[in-house]
Amino acid sequence: MNAIKAIYENGTLKPLEQVPLREGSEVLITIIETKKKDQSKLLDFFGIWKGENAIDLDQIMKDRENCSLGRPEID
């Protein structure tokens, strides 16, 4: 018994390795997982908010500590 990897796309199995078959061989196909979409482009946006013009969340919260002064609080 041999096992190889393949991808099923557009109604066709595409082997990722050499297929060790002889004429008349029986084949068992097992689906193990769905192919994950390529998310490598997501890394292009990593750190997009870093820079001299960006304000981090800690600074925003610090700036807003006293934003309700002078207004009555409603409980």
URNOR-V576794 format. One record per residue. RES is the residue in three letters. SS is DSSP state (H for helix, E for strand, - for the rest). OMEGA is omega in radians with two decimals (999 if undefined). D_FIRST is the distance of its C-alpha to the first C-alpha in Angstrom with 1 decimal. Layout:
BEGIN
res:RES ss:SS omega:OMEGA d_first:D_FIRST
res:RES ss:SS omega:OMEGA d_first:D_FIRST
END
This chain:
BEGIN
res:MET ss:- omega:3.11 d_first:0.0
res:ASN ss:- omega:3.07 d_first:3.8
res:ALA ss:- omega:3.07 d_first:6.9
res:ILE ss:- omega:3.07 d_first:10.4
res:LYS ss:- omega:3.08 d_first:13.9
res:ALA ss:E omega:3.07 d_first:16.1
res:ILE ss:E omega:3.10 d_first:19.6
res:TYR ss:E omega:3.12 d_first:21.0
res:GLU ss:E omega:3.08 d_first:24.6
res:ASN ss:- omega:3.07 d_first:27.2
res:GLY ss:- omega:-3.09 d_first:24.9
res:THR ss:E omega:3.01 d_first:22.3
res:LEU ss:E omega:3.13 d_first:18.9
res:LYS ss:E omega:3.14 d_first:19.4
res:PRO ss:E omega:3.07 d_first:16.4
res:LEU ss:- omega:-3.13 d_first:17.4
res:GLU ss:- omega:3.07 d_first:15.1
res:GLN ss:- omega:-3.13 d_first:14.3
res:VAL ss:- omega:-3.10 d_first:11.9
res:PRO ss:- omega:-3.09 d_first:9.8
res:LEU ss:- omega:2.97 d_first:10.3
res:ARG ss:- omega:3.13 d_first:12.2
res:GLU ss:- omega:3.11 d_first:14.8
res:GLY ss:- omega:3.14 d_first:14.0
res:SER ss:- omega:3.02 d_first:10.3
res:GLU ss:- omega:-3.09 d_first:9.9
res:VAL ss:- omega:3.05 d_first:9.5
res:LEU ss:- omega:3.14 d_first:9.8
res:ILE ss:- omega:3.13 d_first:12.3
res:THR ss:- omega:3.11 d_first:13.3
res:ILE ss:- omega:-3.07 d_first:16.7
res:ILE ss:- omega:3.11 d_first:17.4
res:GLU ss:- omega:3.08 d_first:20.8
res:THR ss:- omega:3.11 d_first:23.5
res:LYS ss:- omega:3.13 d_first:24.1
res:LYS ss:- omega:3.11 d_first:27.3
res:LYS ss:- omega:3.11 d_first:30.2
res:ASP ss:- omega:-3.14 d_first:31.6
res:GLN ss:- omega:-3.11 d_first:34.4
res:SER ss:H omega:3.11 d_first:35.4
res:LYS ss:H omega:3.12 d_first:38.7
res:LEU ss:H omega:3.13 d_first:39.7
res:LEU ss:H omega:3.08 d_first:40.4
res:ASP ss:H omega:-3.10 d_first:43.1
res:PHE ss:H omega:-3.14 d_first:45.1
res:PHE ss:- omega:3.12 d_first:44.7
res:GLY ss:- omega:-3.08 d_first:48.2
res:ILE ss:- omega:-3.11 d_first:49.9
res:TRP ss:- omega:3.08 d_first:52.7
res:LYS ss:- omega:3.11 d_first:53.4
res:GLY ss:- omega:-3.04 d_first:56.5
res:GLU ss:- omega:-3.13 d_first:60.2
res:ASN ss:- omega:-3.10 d_first:61.0
res:ALA ss:- omega:3.07 d_first:58.5
res:ILE ss:- omega:-3.12 d_first:59.7
res:ASP ss:- omega:-3.06 d_first:57.4
res:LEU ss:H omega:3.13 d_first:57.3
res:ASP ss:H omega:3.13 d_first:59.2
res:GLN ss:H omega:3.10 d_first:62.1
res:ILE ss:H omega:-3.14 d_first:62.2
res:MET ss:H omega:3.11 d_first:62.5
res:LYS ss:H omega:3.13 d_first:65.1
res:ASP ss:H omega:-3.08 d_first:67.1
res:ARG ss:- omega:-3.11 d_first:67.0
res:GLU ss:- omega:-3.06 d_first:68.0
res:ASN ss:- omega:-3.06 d_first:71.6
res:CYS ss:- omega:-3.13 d_first:71.0
res:SER ss:- omega:3.11 d_first:72.5
res:LEU ss:- omega:-3.14 d_first:75.7
res:GLY ss:- omega:3.08 d_first:78.7
res:ARG ss:- omega:3.09 d_first:77.0
res:PRO ss:- omega:3.08 d_first:77.3
res:GLU ss:- omega:3.10 d_first:74.0
res:ILE ss:- omega:3.13 d_first:73.2
res:ASP ss:- omega:999 d_first:71.8
END
